[in-house]
């Protein structure tokens, strides 16, 4: 195995990078709405249960696989069991697809950071986003032409990403996270403090935290909790295996996993408080109930938040700039971790230099990302994101857990490896969660997803858009993973 492998400069650097990967756009715009819709304060019980029975156990498993077998996701899984390499490539290709559209959303946030000064989105932020900024096509399925205004920030996003990755693990990724992550927390804390002082903030927080105990027995709420943990922690798409492979030989795996998971959840809670305090203020300004202004995803970030900033009693541009810069920083730390998965995999498999791997991977991904910078880009992005998350990450996570625990029977060896070098030792609960609880919940999620999608098209989009941007992409990454695993490794790598 490679003893000259790049390493993190410090444990702190690794944890910052792992947390930076986990803390992304979803923490800010997905978690608050998911929690609100699934029982408010009552949601935290299934959320915590999901964190302890799926999130942290899978994180420990992936940290251990990367640390023990010291390779990118395909190489680590190949070294664990020769029949597992295709799974590593499948995960890498999922990360590749995500990077192509994730970069676009960061490019929008870059534009909006500039738009904040002078609140250039005007009185109709929705019309401004879909009309002036995205120049959105009239109907889903139309691609149209490139939108020039999105091209420049997209080039900037890819330029920074590839420069950081070119500089390597400790000089590039670690250095960027040491600056971006603390800056993100400081900026977002300032936003939260400001939001808490606004008129109506208390009503917003009441809506967010007020527990709806009737929902606690609803299976959908528990599935939503597992889904949130899964998508939020960067598990099951090659990132954590790759990152942990750069750890020194003596590293406290189990503690690192707990710190990463709780830091990520802490930021989600902070985001929820900030978002709902701001939504409470907006509801008060408009004289409506909080539930009428709740939104998630792109609508929350680029339509609702500009509307809230318009209503601010002062320093609108400053707080708008802070909010969108927070999105840029949260997005960049995640994007860099996503791209690193395929840079590392390509470098090892094809025995090329890091520079060539960064250029090859980055060039292909950035060219494909231009598809999302077209008039029909938003519709395309929505479908690809939905299918690659629900039929990519969730399914890959299910396959990974079932193969490692049931078919390869590797849990005992992995547990011993992690426990031997960790202060905090895992016991029977870890194996039980990975063998039974996680496969059952993820299996049910997959079954429910398929059932819903057979019943009706996602968002009632045209069938051809669903087929080529959704179903085809989800199947292509699996086939691609199998094909890439056919090429043999050099004997020195085995």
N, C-alpha and C positions, 0 to 999 in steps of 0.2 A: 504493500500500500504506500501511498505517497507521503513521505516524511517531510518533504519540502513544501507541503501545502500551506497556502496563505493562512494567517491566523488573525483573530481579533487582537487589538492592542491590549484590551483589558476585559474583565468580566462586565464592567459597567458599560463598555462599548457594545458588547454583544446584546446585553439586555436592552439598551437604548435602541439598537437596530431591530430587535425582535418586537419591541413595543411599537417602534416607528412603523413597522410593517403592519402590525395588527390595528393600530390607530389610523383609520383612513376616513374616507368620505362617509362611509356607512355609519360610523359612530355618531357623526354629527347629524345626518339627515335621515337615517333609518331607525336607529334605536328609539329616539323619543316617540315617534309615531307608533312603532310596534308595541312599545310598553303601554302607551295610552289606549290603543285599540284592544289590548288584551288584558284589561282589568286594572290598569293604573298601578297603584301600590301593591295590589295582590299579585301582579305579574312578577314581582321580584322573587317570589318563592319558587315558581318553576324556573325562572332565570338562573337563580343560584344553584338549584338542583341540577340543571343542565350544565352549568359551569363545572360542577364537582363530579358529575358522572360522565360527561362527554368531553367538554372543552379541555380541562386540565389533563385527564387521562390520555387523550389523543396527542396533546402537546408534549407530554412526557415521552410518549411512544415515538413521536417524530424526532424530538431532540435526541433521543437515545439512538435511533437508527442512524441519523446523520453523524453523531459523535463516534459511535462504535465502528461504522463502516467507512467513514471519512471520504465521502464522495458526493457528487451532485445526486439528486433524487434517483435518476436511472442507475447510476453506478452503485450507490449505497444499497438500493433494493436488489440489484443483481448480485452484489456480494453477500447479501443476506440469504437469497435464494435465486438460483439462476432462472427460475420461472417467473420472477417478479419484475424483471426489468421493464416490460411493456407498461406496467402500472406507473412506473416512474416517468416514462415518456408521455403517457396520457396526461399525468398531472402537469408536466412541463408545458405541453401544448395547450392545456386549459389556461395556464398562466400567460402563455403567449397571446391567446385570443383576448384575454382580459386586458393585457397591456395596450392592445391596439385601440380600445375605446376609452380606457381609463385616462389615457393621455389627453384625449379630447376634452373631457370634463375639466381637467386641470387647466387646459388652455382657455376654457370659458371663464374659469375663476380668475385667471391672470387678467383677462379683458375686464372683468367686473371689478377687480381691484382698482383699475384705472378709472372705470366708469363711476366709482363711488364718489370721487372728488367732484362735487357739483351735482351729485345725484343725477347723472346724465340719463338714467332710465325714465325720468319724468313721472307723470301721474299714472301711467298705465304700464307697470313693469312686465305684465304678461305679453301685451302687444309688442313691447320693445324687444323682449327675448325672442319670441317666435317670428316677429316681423323683421326688425332692424338687424338683430345679431345673427340669428340662425337662418334667416330668409327661408323659413320652413316650407317645404312642398305642400301643395293643396291636399294631397291624399297619400296615405301610407303606401309604400311600394315604389313610388317614384324616386329615382336617385337624383336626377337633376345635375347641376354643375357644382364645381368647387366654390365655397364661400370664401372670398379672398381675406376677409377680416379675421377668420379663424386660423388661417394658414400661418401667419407670423407668430402668434403666441404658441402654436403647436410646434413650430420649428424650435422656439426657445425651450419649451418643455423637453423635447427630445435631445436637444443639444446639451442641456444641463445633465440629464439622466445619463447619457452616454459618456460624458466627460467624467462624471463621478465614478461610473463603473470601470472606465479605462484606468482610473487611478488605483483601483483595487479595493481590497476588503478593509484594511485598517486605515490607509491614507485617503480612500474615497468614501465608501459607504459609512464607515464609523465616524469619520470627521463630519460629514454632512448631518448625520443624526445627532451628533453632539451639539450642533448649532440649532438645527430645525426643531427637534423635539422639545427642548426646554423653551424655545421661543414660542412654539405652538401653545404650550401649556400657559405661558405668561399671557400671551395675546388673548387666548380664549377665556382665561380667568378674568381679565379686564372687561371683556364683553359680558360675562356672566354677572359680575358685580354691578355693571351699569344696568343690565336688564332687571336685576333684582330691585333697583331703586325706582323703576318706572311705575307709573300709576296703573294698577291692574295686574301687577306681577303676582300678587298673592292669589288672585283668582286662577291665574294660569297654573301656578304650582299646586293649588288644590285639585285642579282637574288632572294634573299629571300624577300626583301621589295618592289621591283618594282611592282606597281599594274597593274594587267591585268583586266582593267575595263570591257572587253567584257564578262568576266565570272560572273560578279556580278548578272546578270539576270538569270543565270543557276540554276535551282532548285537543282541540285546535289551538288553545292557549299554550299547552305544553309543547306542541309541535312548533309553534311560533318561537317559543323560548329556545328550543334546540336549534332551530334555523338561525336565529340571531347570533347565538354563541358560535355556531359553525362558520357563518359568513364573516363574523367580526374578528375571529382570532387568527386568520390566515392559515387555517389548517386544511390539509388534503389537497393543496395544489403546489407542492414541492418546495415552498419557501422555507419552512422551518427545518426540513431535512437538510437543505442546502446551507442555511445559516449556521446550524449547529455543527456542520462538518468542519467549520473553521475554528471551533473551540479548541483550546489547549487540552492535552490528554487528561489533566486533572481539573475537572469542572463539575460544580455541583448542579447536575442536570435537573433534579427534582425541584430544588429551590428556585432555580432559574425559571422553570415552567410556572410555578405558583406566582412568582413576582410578575412575570410577563402577563399572565391571565388577569391578575387583580389590578394591575396598572391599567390595562385595557378597559376593564369594567369600570374602574374609577373615572376614566375619561368619558366613558359613555354616560355615566351618571351626571357628571359635570355638564356635558352637552345637553342632556335632558332638562336639567334645571335652567340652563341659559335659554334654550329654545322655548320652553313653556312659559317662562317669565315674560319673554318677548311676545309670545302669542297671546298671553293674558292682557298685555298692554294694548296690542292691536285690537283685540276683541272689545276692550273698554272704549277705545277711540271710535270704533264703528258701531258701538251700542248693540253688539250681538253676543251670543254665548261662545265660550271658548271652542266648543266642538265644531262651530261653523268656520273656524279659521285654521283648524289643524290640517296639516299637509305633510307629505314626506317626499323624499327623493329630490329630483331636479326642480320640481315645482316649489318645494320649501326653500331651497337655496337661492334660486334665481328669480322667483316671482314673489313669494310671501316675504322673504327677508328684505328685499328692496322696498316693499310696501311698508314694512315695519320701520325701516330706516328713514323713509320719507316722513313718518310721524314723529320721529325723535325731536325732543324740545331743543336740542342744540348739538353741535359737533357731529352732524349727520355723516359728513364725508369721512371723518376720522374713524367712526365706529363701523361704517360700511367697509372702508379699506381694511380695517382690522379683521372683520369677519371673513372677507374674501381671501385675504392673505393667509388666514388660518386654514381655509380650504386648500389653498395652494400648497402650504407646508405639509398638511395632513396627507394630501394626495401624492406629493413628491416622495415622501419617505416610503409610502406603500408601493408606488410605481417602480422605484429603484429596486425594491426587494423582489418584485414580480419579474422584472427583466433579468435580474441576477440568476434566476433559476435556469433560464435557457442559455444564458451566456456560459454558465458553469458547465451545463450538460453538453453543449456543443463543443466547448473547449476540450473536455475530457474524451468524448466519444471519437472526435475526428482528429485528436492530437494536434490542435492548432494553438497558436499563441492567444493570450487573453485579448490583445488588441484586435486580432482578426475576428475572434468570437463576438466581441462587442460590436464591431463594424457590421459583421454579417447579420447577426440577430437584430441589432438596432435598425439597420437599413431596411430589412424586410418588414419589420413591425411598423416602422414609421411610414413606409409607403402604403401598407394596408390601412393604417389609421386615417389616411386621406379619404377613404370611403365614408367615414363618419363626419368628415368636414364638408359634406355636400348638402344640398337642399333637403334631401331625404334622410340625412344622417341621424337625426334624433329618433325616427321610427326604427331605423336599422339598429341603432344602439340599444333601444329598449328591448327589442326581440332577442338580439344576441345575448344581452346581459341576463335576461330572464332564463333563457335555455341553458346557457353555460353555467349559471349558478345552480339551477334546480336539477338539471340533468347532466351536469358536469361535476361540479364540486361535491354535491350531495352524494351522487352515485359513486364517484371516485373514493370518497370517504368511506362509504359503506363497503365497497370492494376491498379497500385497504385494510379495514378493521377485520373483516371476515377472513381474508387471506392470511394476515399475520397471526390472528388468534386461533383460527380453526384449521386451516389447511397446512400452513407452514409450522404451526405450533411454536412460534418464536417468543411468546410473551415471557416465558420463564427466563430465557437467556437475556432478553432485553432488560427485564426487571433486575436481574442480578448485576448486570453491567452498570445500570443507573444507581442502584443502591450502594454498590461498592465505592462509588466516588461522590456520593451525596450525603450531607448531614441528615437530611430528612428522608426517611425510608418509606417506600410504598409497600402496602401489604395486600391482603386478599381483595380489598375493595377495588384496587386498580385492575386486576385481572377480571374480576366479576363484571365491572362496568364495560370493559372492552369486549368481553366475550358475549355478554347478554344484553345489558341495557342499551348501549349505543347501537348495536346492529338492529335491535327491535325498533327503536325510535326512527333511525334513518331508513329502515325498510318500510315502515309505515309512511314516512314522509314521501318516499319514492312512489309508493302505491297510490297515495292520495294525489300527488302531482300528476301522475299519468291519468288517473280517473278524471280529474278536473279538466285536463287538456283534451281528453277525448270527447268530453261533454260539449265544450265550446272553445273556440280559438281564443288564445290569450289577447285580452283587450279588444276582442272582435276584429283583429287585424285580418287582412286578406290571406287566404290559405297559401298562396304562392310565397308571400313574405315570410310566413311562419315556416314554410318548408325550407327555403334556401338560407334564411338568416338564423333559423332556430334549429330545426330537426337535422338539417344537413351538417351544420357546424358541430352539433353535439355528437353526431356519429363520426364525422371526419376526424375529430381529435382522438377517438378510440382507435380507428383504423390506422391513423398516423402513428400512434404509440406502438402498435403491433409491428408496423413496417420498420420503424426506426430501431426496434429491438433485434431485428434480423441480423444486422451488421455485427460481426464479432468484436469483442474488446481485444486489445493487445494483451498477450500473456502476462506482461509486467503489471497490468492493471487489475488482474483477477485476485 
